[in-house]
Structures are given as structure tokens and as C-alpha cells.
Amino acid sequence: MPRPILATIHLAALQHNLERSRLAAPEAKVWAVVKANAYGHGIERVYEGLRSADGFALLDLDEAQRIRALGWRGPVLLLEGVFEARDLELCSRLDLWHTVHCEEQIDMLAACKTHVGHRVFLKMNSGMNRLGFTPERYRSAWARLNALPQVDEISHITHFSDADGGLGIAAQLACFTEVTRDLPGECSVCNSAATLRHADAVAVSDWIRPGISLYGSAPDHPERTAASWDLQPTMTLSSKIIATQVISTGATVGYGSKFSAEAPMHIGVVACGYADGYPRVCPSGTPVLVNGVRTRLVGRVSMDMLTVDLTPVPQAQIGSEVTLWGHSSQGSVLGIDEVAQAAGTLGYELMCALAQRVPVQVTD
């Protein structure tokens, strides 16, 4: 039989989370962000769950071609725009909208020969200081684009650095609103955190761009949980116990002997390790579900195995279900954000790190 590890993608949860974004911004259109291969879920796997979105936003031309190959005929936005001039021909052929964030991209458009005008999203650097035109240069960039016959329509876009935290969005939103005042075109400012937390940003958004919230992770964890935002896990990583050990007081578990038993313990060995995408840095105490019962990781995560405390689950044995994150078959849920927090990272990274060797199934 194959090694007993499995990732499950839940289409109903994707649909639910998409509708949760619509509820937060009922007047806006929704970009379903599927960059990074749909946050590790697989573009082809999530498509049916997200096809009620108004458009798909992603990063590269390969992802755009995959969306078109699935039959999507609606808007597709390249969030980082084109990387070289010849990309514009494919944008025309695939009818892709694309972000413009630097003068070089405007130069590419100016030199492009096309019979079909391009729909572009002009990006403002309102304070994130990654991509985009500074507020002082934004209107001149808009004027350059507006003068080009190659450009059909210009929309406005920015990205908040602190929508999920205490600093908030007030300064960036005020900057964006002032600079774009009286310029025609639709606006897109809201990522997941801004969509859920900031109604003032939603109010100026013709398009919202939820990413992590679509996949059931809270954009502001640990301040808020996914459940408190009414978000459902879209990925389950599950395995089984493949061996058990009974260890005595003082015995250690795993490489480096980082865990010592304070009393006699029943230990379960699980077919999952860092080569499957489970974080090696997860410490003892990281939550795990065994037969739906909450317990903990003990010892260091190995390449192909990890070990769990079976004390709370005395009936567990070889073949018992282990849920590393997501839904257990018994109905309990372990949020991916909890595991990520234990590893000192975010749910984003765990989703994107799912290894190719892990088989994946899609379910409603």
C-alpha cells in the first residue's frame, strides 16, 4: 500500500470563504488570488471552488495560461505585471490585465505594437515600499499611460503594509485617496486583512483581492482566529500512526534527544516529516489531532516521521488517523495557523510548502 499521508482540498470551504469575502464587501468585485499555485493548493484543484469569483489574480504567465486552459474567460490580473517586452504579446493573446509599477513597464507598452488596447492597473507605492510609483510620481505616470494608444483603460491599485496590525491603514489610504482624486478608473486596495478589518478601505474598492482568507487562514492571527472570522480550512494534511513505543521516565525521543519523558509514555510514530512540508522547526508541544483528539508533538521532526504523545488517546494504535492540520474524520478541526504559530511562521508558508511527494485529493 502507499505511504499513509494525504492532503485533502475542500471545495466547499473555498466556496464558503469566497462568499465570506463578498459579505465583507458586497459592492465590490472579487479577485480570487491564486498566486503561488493557489497558495500551494494547486490552481487546477481549487478552480471549481473559486470560479464564482469575478476574476483571478496571479503572478506569472504560466499560471495565467493554466487558468485560461481551464476555460476561464473572465478577467485575469498579473499582480506584478510583465517582466519583459515580449510578455505583452501574450497578454494581448490571452486577454490579460496587468499591473504597471515602474517606468520600464511603461516604456515596454510605448514600444509595443498591438491592435488591442491593454487594461492596466497602475500601482502606487503608498507606503509599502516594494513595488509602485511614489505619490509624487504617480500622476505623471498616469498621464504617460493615458497618452498611449496601446492602453485602453487604467485602474488604480495599492497594497497596505499593516492592514493586519496596530499601525493600520489610515495614512496609506489617505495618501492613495488624495493622489487618485478626480482620476478616472476603478480602484483596488483591499487584501484579505483590509477586506475583513477595514470598512473605510472597502468603501473605496471596486475590486477586493482576498488571498490567504480564501484558504481558511486568518490574516491577523493570533489576534483573531480563522473561526472567529467564519473562515473554514481548505487544506487538510493527514497521516496515520505507523508504529508505537512505550518509553520510561527520562527516556528521550528523536534526533538530538530534545524531549525527555517526565513519566512513562505511549508514543506514536507518524508518517509525516519535513520532506512532506511539515515544518522541521515545530517544537514539542505543537498541537496534533489523533483520532480527532487533541494531543502534542514530542521530539524533533525528522525527514519522514514525527512522534506524538498518545497519553490523551490511550486507544490509539497502528493505523489510527493523525491530523496535522485541517479536518479530522471525527469532526474536530486543527487550524493551520496554530501549527504555523508553533513553528514561528504563518499559515501561508505551510500551505505553500506542501511537498510534491504528498498525494492530494479534492473533495466537496
N, C-alpha and C positions, 0 to 999 in steps of 0.2 A: 504494500500500500504506500501511497505518497506520504511524505513527511506531514504531520498533522498541524499545519499552520495555514491560516486563511485570512485574507482581507475581504470584507463584505462592504459593498457600496449600496446605500439605501436611497432609492429614488424618491420614495415618499417623503423622506426627510429633506431632500434637496428641494422638492416642490414646496414643502411647508416653509422652509427657511426663505425661499424666494418670496413667498406671499407675506412673510413677516416683514421683509423689506418694503414691499408695496404698502403694507398697512402703515408703516412709519412715514412714507412719502407718497400719499395717494394721488397727488397731482403730477408726479414725476414719472418719466420713463426710466426703465431699469436696464443698465448694463449688467449682465452676468459676467463677472470677471473669471476667466478660465486660464489665466497665465500659469506658467509652471506646470503644464499638463493638468490643468484644473486642480491646482494645489495638491498634486500627487495622486488624485483620484482617477485620472485618465479622461481626456476630453470625450472620447467615444463612449465611455461608460456613463458620464454624467449628462450627456446631451438630452436624453429623453426627460430627465428630471428638471432641466433648466430651459427647455425650448419655449416655454411660455414667457420668457424674458423678451424685452423689446430689442435687445442687441447683445452681442458678445464682445467683450473687451479682452485683449490678449497682447502678447509682446511681439511675436515673430511671424514671419510669413509662412513657415511650416505649419504653425498652429492655425493660421487663417485658412490655409488650403484644406486642412483637416475638417474645419468647421463647414466650409463650402462643400466638401465631399460628402458630408452627412446630409446634405440637402438644404442647409440653412440659406435663405435668400434675403434675410433682413440685414440690418446694419452690423458691420464688424469694425471695431476700432483698434488700431495699433497704438498702444499706450505710449510707446517710446518713438513712434514714427518710423521713418525709413533710415537705413544706415548707409546706403549708397544710392547714387542716382538711378541705377538700373532697377531698383526696387519699385520705383514709381510706375513702371510699365506693368508690373504685376498688380499693383494697387488698382490701376485702371481696369485690368482684365478681370480681377476678382471683385471689383467694386468695393474696395476697402477705404474706409475713412482713416485718417492718420493724424497723429499729433505732430505739431511743429514746435520745437522747443529751442532752436538755435538758428543763427543767421545762415549757417551752411545748408540747413534743410530748405530755407527759402531760396538760396542760390540754386539748389537742385531743381526746385519747382520752376524757377525762372528759365532754366535751360531745357526744361522738359517739353517735348513736342507731343501734344495729346489733343484728341478731338472731344474728349470727355472731361469736364471740369472736375477738380478734386474737392472733396469735402474735408476740411482740415479743422483740427481743434488746436487753437493757439494757446500754448501753455505759459502761465505766469508763475514766476518764482516769487511767491508772496511771503516767503519766509522759511521754506523747507531747505532751500539752498542745495538742491540737487539739479533738477532739470528746469528749464524755463527762462523766459525773459524777465529781467528785473522790472519793477513797476515803472522806472524811469524810461525804459526802452520798449515797453510793451506796446504803446500806441503807435510808435513809429514802425514796429514790426507788423502790426495790424495794417497800417497804411501800405506797406510794401506788398503784403499778401493781397490786399484788396485791389491793388492796381494790376495784378497779374491776370491775364486772360485764362491761365491754367487753373485758377482757383474759382470754384463755383460758389462755395459757402464757407464762412468762417464761424466757428463756435469758440467758446472760451472755457478754459479748464485750469484748475489749480489743485494742489494737494496739501492737506493740512499735516503739520508735523506733530500736533499734540491734541488731536480730537479725542484721544482715548485717555487723557490725563488732566492734571490740575491746571496746566497752563492754558488749556482751552484753545479756542479758535478765533476769539474776538478780533485780535489785531490783524490776523491774516484775512479774515472775512471782510473787515472794514477796508483793508487795502485793495482787495480784489473788487469789491463793490464800487469803490471810488474810481479806480482806474478804468473799469469797463463801463462806467455810467455813460449812457447815450450811444454806446456802440451796439450795432445790431448783432443778432446771433444768439443761439442757445448757450446755456451755461451748465457746467458740470463741476461741482466742488465736493460732493459727499462720498467718502469711502464708507466702510461699514460703521466705524465709530461715529462719524459725523451724522450718518443716517439715523442711528439709534439714539444718539445723545443730544443732538443739537438741532432743534426745530428751526432756528434762525438760518442755519445753512441750508436745510431742506427747502426753506421758503424761496431761496434764490436758485434752486437747482431744477433745470429742465430734465436733466439726467442724473440719476444716482449711480454709483458704481460699487455695489457691495461685493466684497471678496470673501474674507475669512468668515463672515457671518453666514454666508450661503452654505458653508461646510460644517456648521454647527459648533463653532468656537466663538467664545465671547471676545470682542475686540478690546475689551478693557479688563480682562481677567488679571488679577484676582479681585479687583474692586467689585465687579459683577460676574456672575456665573452665566454660562450659556443657558441654563434652565431658567434663570431669572429674566432673561431676555426672550424666553419662549423659543429658543433655538434647539433643534434636535441633532444629535450626532449623525453624520452622514457616512462615516467610516468606522467599521469595527475591525479590530485586529484580534484574532482569537487563535488559540492553540489548545494543546492537551498536555496533561501530565504523562511523561514517558518513563518515569522511574520515581521511586520514593526511597527515602533514607530515614532511619531513626538515629538521632545523634544525642550524645550525652552532654551534660553540663560542661561548658568550657570548650567543647568541640567547635571547630571553625568550618566555614563554608566558603568554597570558591577560591579563585586566584587571590594571592596576597593575604589570605586569612583575615579579611577585613571585618567579618562578622563572627562573633563568638556567642554561642548559646548560653543564656543565663539559667536555663533549666533544660531537662530532656525535651527534645523537639522532634516532631514529624515534619520532614522536609519533602517538598515536591519539586521534581526536575521538569522544566517546561521546554518544549521545542520552540524556542524563540531566542534570538540573540541580536547582537548589534549588526550582524551581517544581514539581518532581516529588516533593519531600520529601527529597532528598539534602542533607545539611547544607552550607550555604554556608561555614561556618567550618572545614570539613575542610582541613587544610594539605597541602602537598606531602609525600608520603611515606605518606599514608593508604593502607592496603592495598586492592588491587583484583585480581580474577582476570580474565585474558584467555585464552580457550580453556583454562580450568582452571589456568593458570599464574599464580603469584603475582607481581604487579608493584605499581606505585605510582601514585597520583595525582600530577600535576605541575601547578602553576599554580592560579589561583583558580577555584573552581566558579562557573559562570555560571548564568543563569536556566534555560537549556535544554540546556546542554552542559557537559561536563568533559573534561579531557585526561589521558591516561595514557602512561606510559613503556612503549614496546614493545621496549626493548632485550632483556628476557628472553624475548620471544616474537617472534623475527625472522620467523616465517611468518605472523604476523597481518596481516590486510588488511581492506578494507571488507567488512562482513558478519560479521566474527569476533565470537563471543559475549563479552560482558563481564558478569561477576557482581559487582554492587555489594555484596551480602551474600547469604548463603544458599548453596544448592547449585548447582554448575556441572553441565552435562550430561556433563562428563568425570569426575565423581565426587568432585572436590575440594570443600571447604567453606570459606567465609569467614564466621566468626561475626560476627553483628551487633554484639556487644559490642566487638570490635576496632575497628570503624568508629566506634562511639559514643565509645570512649575517645580516638581521634584527634581527635574533634570536641569533646572536653571535656564529654561528656554521657553519658547512659545509653541502653541499647538500647530502653527504654520509649519515649523521645522519638522515636527514629527510626521505630519501628513506628507510633506514633500520628500521625506527621507525613506518612505516605504521602498524596500528593495525589489528589484525585478524578479528575484527568485521566489517571492511570495505569490502564490496563486490568488487570483481575485475573482470573486463572483459578484454579480449585480442582482439585487432583489428589490421588490416593491416595499 
